[in-house]
Amino acid sequence: MNVDKLISLLDEPKVQEKIKSLFPNTNRIESLSVEEKEGGELGQRISDLELENKNIKKEKDEELSNSSSKIQSLTLQVEKSNQLTATKESEVESLTKGYKELKGLLDTANEKVNWYREHFSEDIKVQDIYSDLSEETKGSLSGIFKNTTLNGLIACGIQEKNIGNLWDYAKNEVVNNTNPDVTHITLLFNKLFSRFTLAFPMYESQSVVVGDDFDTQLHIKHSSSHNASGVIDAVLLLGYVNTKTGKVIKQSIVRI
């Protein structure tokens, strides 16, 4: 058989199959080459995936570590905030308690002030009126007021003899009408007389008002009067009476 014929026979499928049967390991080798090739590619892919997974895991671990640090930082901040809040609440509670205590003391002080004002305001006015007098007038009253403190003025003023002397002094100043302190003098008498009647309730001021008829038994006519008799048009100094006996102790100074 010549070469050409042999080559042509190799193209025959049956011949090819026969030849393959004579070499059974040939297909196995080719198969293994393919598998090895594919296996190598798969291994590389797996290796790449493992590396990628390792990198991803590393990134996630870093993110988790950062998150943990942030959580710890936030936790510390929350704890500090809670401590600060607790401190502030304690301070507010302490301030509130202090405020209530101070308010209680202030209320008590105000109650005392109101009590003193209610019971001693007129006494304080007595001292204020006396303080406004000129030194000359104070000197003229030194025989009546031997002690010019608040208590001294009241103590001197509510003595029966002194209250009569003070009225006489006020009368002279009203009649003469030359002392610029005359208004303060009459006001001083009226304030002290109201205190005097607390100790001696049998005395009281005369009830004299503008429009009453002038009565020589009850009133003294002031020199500034326009008429010898008639209706009173001004009361310059009130007198006082003993209510038990009905006696007029001091007549009121009036203008008609």
VOGU-3710 file (C-alpha; in Angstrom, 3 decimals, decimal comma):
1> mnvdklisll> 0,000/0,000/0,000  1,448/3,270/-1,022  1,665/6,357/1,195  -1,067/8,267/-0,537  -3,473/5,463/-0,030  -2,544/5,268/3,644  -3,107/8,978/4,115  -6,501/8,755/2,447  -7,461/5,914/4,758  -6,605/8,065/7,765
11> depkvqekik> -9,427/10,306/6,758  -11,886/7,505/7,213  -13,810/7,685/10,466  -13,639/3,962/11,012  -9,914/4,012/10,616  -9,643/6,888/13,043  -11,759/5,031/15,577  -9,646/1,973/15,195  -6,497/3,944/15,717  -7,980/5,565/18,849
21> slfpntnrie> -8,839/2,142/20,198  -5,210/1,171/19,835  -4,228/4,158/22,023  -6,859/4,319/24,837  -4,872/6,743/27,082  -4,711/9,458/24,425  -8,234/10,822/25,171  -7,492/10,619/28,881  -4,382/12,742/28,456  -6,256/15,318/26,416
31> slsveekegg> -9,040/15,292/28,933  -6,609/15,707/31,749  -4,949/18,590/29,911  -8,273/20,344/29,604  -9,175/19,611/33,199  -5,772/20,685/34,388  -6,078/23,840/32,381  -9,561/24,477/33,647  -8,482/23,478/37,132  -5,625/25,955/37,000
41> elgqrisdle> -7,947/28,739/35,939  -10,428/27,770/38,676  -7,646/27,689/41,243  -6,506/31,106/40,179  -10,095/32,330/40,400  -10,477/30,794/43,820  -7,181/32,312/44,873  -8,324/35,687/43,571  -11,666/35,327/45,352  -9,923/34,341/48,583
51> lenknikkek> -7,654/37,368/48,293  -10,623/39,600/47,549  -12,526/38,090/50,442  -9,495/38,591/52,677  -9,282/42,241/51,638  -13,019/42,712/52,164  -12,766/41,049/55,579  -9,835/43,330/56,434  -11,846/46,411/55,401  -14,865/45,240/57,395
61> deelsnsssk> -12,661/44,515/60,395  -11,243/48,032/60,140  -14,748/49,495/59,777  -15,900/47,413/62,744  -12,892/48,569/64,760  -13,610/52,214/63,825  -17,284/51,742/64,657  -16,348/50,194/67,986  -14,068/53,154/68,742  -16,838/55,579/67,777
71> iqsltlqvek> -19,315/53,676/69,932  -16,886/53,798/72,881  -16,331/57,521/72,289  -20,069/58,170/72,067  -20,618/56,052/75,174  -18,071/58,160/77,067  -19,727/61,323/75,790  -23,138/60,032/76,884  -21,722/59,128/80,311  -20,136/62,556/80,649
81> snqltatkes> -23,386/64,157/79,507  -25,325/62,103/82,044  -22,859/63,071/84,766  -23,118/66,724/83,749  -26,907/66,480/83,684  -26,894/64,870/87,128  -24,588/67,623/88,396  -26,799/70,334/86,907  -29,900/68,709/88,336  -28,198/68,606/91,728
91> evesltkgyk> -27,222/72,268/91,389  -30,762/73,194/90,327  -32,165/71,247/93,265  -29,736/72,962/95,623  -30,536/76,407/94,163  -34,267/75,681/94,340  -33,910/74,654/97,975  -31,839/77,764/98,685  -34,407/79,940/96,899  -37,245/78,460/98,953
101> elkglldtan> -35,278/79,042/102,168  -34,478/82,639/101,191  -38,083/83,217/100,126  -39,215/81,885/103,488  -36,835/84,253/105,288  -37,940/87,141/103,063  -41,612/86,379/103,686  -40,932/86,279/107,424  -39,026/89,563/107,204  -41,848/91,150/105,195
111> ekvnwyrehf> -44,365/89,963/107,762  -42,288/91,591/110,494  -41,901/94,780/108,466  -45,642/94,888/107,822  -46,302/94,279/111,513  -43,949/97,088/112,529  -45,393/99,338/109,840  -48,922/98,638/111,058  -48,090/99,168/114,723  -45,331/101,771/114,599
121> sedikvqdiy> -45,765/103,741/111,384  -47,400/106,620/113,250  -44,554/106,602/115,779  -42,021/106,766/112,948  -43,950/109,705/111,479  -43,617/111,481/114,834  -39,832/111,192/114,624  -39,832/112,264/110,944  -41,908/115,362/111,766  -39,679/116,257/114,699
131> sdlseetkgs> -36,559/115,799/112,520  -37,930/118,296/110,002  -38,205/121,036/112,639  -35,629/123,821/112,703  -32,976/123,770/115,404  -34,557/126,881/116,941  -37,939/125,150/117,250  -36,313/121,997/118,654  -34,594/124,178/121,230  -37,956/125,721/122,199
141> lsgifknttl> -39,385/122,226/122,706  -36,468/120,955/124,793  -38,461/121,409/127,998  -41,069/118,943/126,682  -38,868/116,475/124,779  -35,928/115,654/126,995  -35,176/112,555/124,938  -35,485/112,990/121,183  -35,136/109,350/120,140  -38,251/107,692/118,743
151> ngliacgiqe> -39,085/106,057/122,061  -38,185/109,245/123,931  -40,494/111,421/121,813  -43,405/109,026/122,336  -42,710/108,611/126,048  -42,555/112,380/126,601  -45,476/113,111/124,307  -47,985/110,823/126,007  -47,495/112,353/129,463  -50,565/114,369/130,414
161> knignlwdya> -48,598/117,426/131,486  -46,401/117,379/128,403  -49,275/116,990/125,969  -50,930/120,063/127,560  -47,677/122,031/127,304  -47,231/120,969/123,676  -50,752/122,177/122,882  -50,023/125,538/124,548  -46,817/125,877/122,527  -48,662/125,023/119,302
171> knevvnntnp> -51,401/127,549/120,192  -48,867/130,373/120,640  -47,197/129,567/117,321  -50,568/129,390/115,525  -51,765/132,663/117,059  -48,510/134,512/116,353  -48,166/132,878/112,934  -44,474/133,820/112,679  -42,839/130,379/112,980  -42,332/128,659/109,574
181> dvthitllfn> -42,578/125,341/111,427  -46,148/126,009/112,599  -47,685/123,368/110,291  -45,216/120,721/111,512  -45,850/121,748/115,131  -49,616/121,269/114,872  -49,102/117,993/113,004  -46,695/116,819/115,706  -49,307/117,587/118,379  -52,030/115,708/116,485
191> klfsrftlaf> -49,848/112,601/116,064  -48,791/112,554/119,718  -52,319/113,268/120,942  -53,600/110,190/119,070  -50,993/108,142/120,979  -51,867/109,970/124,219  -55,526/108,934/123,975  -54,486/105,264/123,860  -53,061/105,678/127,369  -55,794/108,092/128,481
201> pmyesqsvvv> -58,962/107,155/126,588  -61,084/109,636/128,544  -59,631/112,409/126,383  -60,525/113,029/122,775  -60,158/115,779/120,188  -62,982/118,249/119,776  -65,312/117,523/116,891  -64,958/120,750/114,934  -65,338/121,091/111,154  -65,621/123,905/108,660
211> gddfdtqlhi> -69,214/125,128/108,570  -69,847/124,845/112,324  -71,070/127,927/114,159  -68,472/129,748/116,219  -68,941/129,206/119,991  -66,841/131,135/122,525  -67,198/128,213/124,962  -65,631/125,814/122,492  -63,488/127,898/120,185  -60,848/130,609/120,158
221> khssshnasg> -61,039/133,093/117,295  -57,863/133,527/115,346  -56,640/137,035/114,602  -56,955/136,441/110,865  -60,742/136,111/111,181  -62,884/138,476/109,078  -65,922/138,373/111,353  -66,569/138,660/115,069  -68,959/135,701/114,937  -70,528/133,390/112,425
231> vidavlllgy> -69,526/130,246/110,602  -66,092/128,680/110,939  -64,178/128,667/107,644  -60,902/127,096/108,910  -59,770/124,945/111,847  -56,157/125,871/112,692  -55,628/123,761/115,837  -57,993/121,249/117,419  -58,626/121,410/121,139  -59,631/118,443/123,285
241> vntktgkvik> -62,103/117,501/125,978  -62,538/115,118/128,888  -65,344/112,794/127,831  -66,028/111,633/131,380  -66,631/115,114/132,763  -67,568/116,839/129,511  -65,046/119,555/130,339  -63,312/121,373/127,500  -59,601/121,102/128,334  -58,324/123,091/125,337
251> qsivri> -60,452/125,142/122,959  -59,909/124,797/119,206  -58,289/127,668/117,333  -60,538/128,611/114,398  -61,025/131,329/111,815  -64,458/132,896/111,047
//
